[in-house]
Amino acid sequence: MPQNYSLHPPAVTLRNPSLSQWLLGVGLASLLLRLWISATFPISGDEAFFYWWGVYPNWGYSDHPPMVGWLIALMRATFGDSIWSIRLPVVLLPLGVGAALWWGLKPLDRERAAWAVLLFWLAPLNWLNMLITTDTPLIFWSALSVAALLRAERREQLDRAACGLYALSGLFLGCAFLSKYFSVVLGLTYLVYFALYRRQRLAGFALLVLCALPGPAINIGWNMSHGWPNIMFNVYNRNEEASFEWRKPLLYVVMLAYLITPVAVWLGFKYRKALAATAASTAAQRLLACLVVVPLLFFALLSARKVIGLHWVLSFYPFGFALLAFALPADKLKTCAKGLAVFAGLHVLVVAGLYLTTLDTWRNTKIYPEIIRSYKTAEILRQVSSPGVVLMGDAFTPASIYGFERRQYMPVFGVGKFHSRQDDQLVDFSLYQGKTIRIITFGSPRLEDFQPYFEAVRVLSFTQNGVPFYAVEGTGFNYQAYREGVLGTIFRRYYNIPSALPMTGCPFCERYCGQVRCPR
């Protein structure tokens, strides 16, 4: 294949006109579908939770580093406070990752790089995903970091341009770290790659690491001043019940087969020798192989004790399609693309069918109450709201959804779970002393769970579209009782901060006991 291509976008310069048409058609069609879904699908609990990170921008948040909050804040400031605007980054994400793949891979082979972008764009996930997650900026910055490293590795000498690319890769890696801690797996992949294949470029790797360090430094500084919530969540609290079960690795294998898609799994297996040969041919292709193999093995080991979420592997997802695009025989690339298109088309048909249903279609299903809560949020709130009454939720998902609808932060009443401890950073329950509070519950509440914290309590019941909803109305909130009964439980359960971790601040502890580190 000729290598003297001009430096223009693939749609202009590719020798294969049909490939250019595929790229344009798939990119545009999938973008329009994502835009449509993003503007019409109600906000999810996780999205509503992350929304408040954008309302209150900070250097960090309870569960994860701050990048997704910064992104939402930027979208709100630029395009307004609406669902479609805060979802815009994830809607545009496949285009951004495709551009990064093209930039990183085109020096190897422009035609194969274009196929890599097309195969990635044809994956069903890139047609349907428009939900905000902490993985959105992680995927983008990871793709940019890898692309810059691929460019750096193509430089024959460790010259100024190469050093600039290594530094850029490190900067993007630092941004990925400020998105989510799974970026550490990307750093581990780089370490394996340089240790095995590019020891002569360890100076470049050292520069990459140096330029990535501001990200961890920012995160560590914020954690020190906020009671180490990221470490407590990711290392301790969420792993207390982790244990081995055979279903966990089996679920991981099934999830991978779905993500990779049946046609890609089959062709990868059929041409496994070509894949192995490609993975060992050049430095850049060895890097691609490491970007696939190292994370897969890492998560495979983790799957022995944890259920691996689909989103956990997404920052490495594009590179599997890139490796496949460089390994398959040229005449099989179109076969792979057609198979992916059929698989994606089936997903689109299912979504179209779902949009043809009405609320009544789901009336006899188990998820009907959740559907009503999502689509009739405003009506539910109108039934339970009253002047001078403070509204709260009994869990982070409903509280976040109701709060988003009101555009007013809604606290969670009660201990809650290890997820969504943002309340511990934001809410001072002493401000509600003596007030009347209504806690919206999903099921029939037990009054004895609420009586210790109020002068009087009663249950309010109402229906929305045939679904019963409840609220506990408590008058005369007793903060001291709540501090001892609920906040004390939260402290013992979620703030068992190891003494080895230095602390300069802790908003929860400072409100709870008036000290940076409360005595146990």
Secondary structure, 3 states (H helix, E strand, C coil): CCCCCCCCCHHHHCCCHHHHHHHHHHHHHHHHHHHHHHHHCCCCHHHHHHHHHHHCCCCCCCCCCCHHHHHHHHHHHHHCCCHHHHHHHHHHHHHHHHHHHHHHHCCCCHHHHHHHHHHHHHCCHHHHCCCCCCHHHHHHHHHHHHHHHHHHHCCCCCCHHHHHHHHHHHHHHHHHHCCCCCHHHHHHHHHHHHHHHCHHHHHHHHHHHHHHCHHHHHHHHHHHCCCCHHHHHHHHHHHCCCCCCCHHHHHHHHHHHHHHCHHHHHHHHHCHHHHHHHHCCCHHHHHHHHHHHHHHHHHHHHCCCCCCCHHHHCCCHHHHHHHHHHHCCHHHHHHHHHHHHHHHHHHHHHHHHHHCCCHHHHCCCCCHHHHHHHHCHHHHHHHHCCCCCEEEECCHHHHHHHHHHHCCCCCECCCCCCCCCHHHHHCCHHHHCCCCEEEEECCCCCHHHCHHHCCEEEEEEEEECCEEEEEEEEECCCHHHHHHHHHHHHHHHHCCCCCCCCCCCCHHHHHHCCCCCCCC
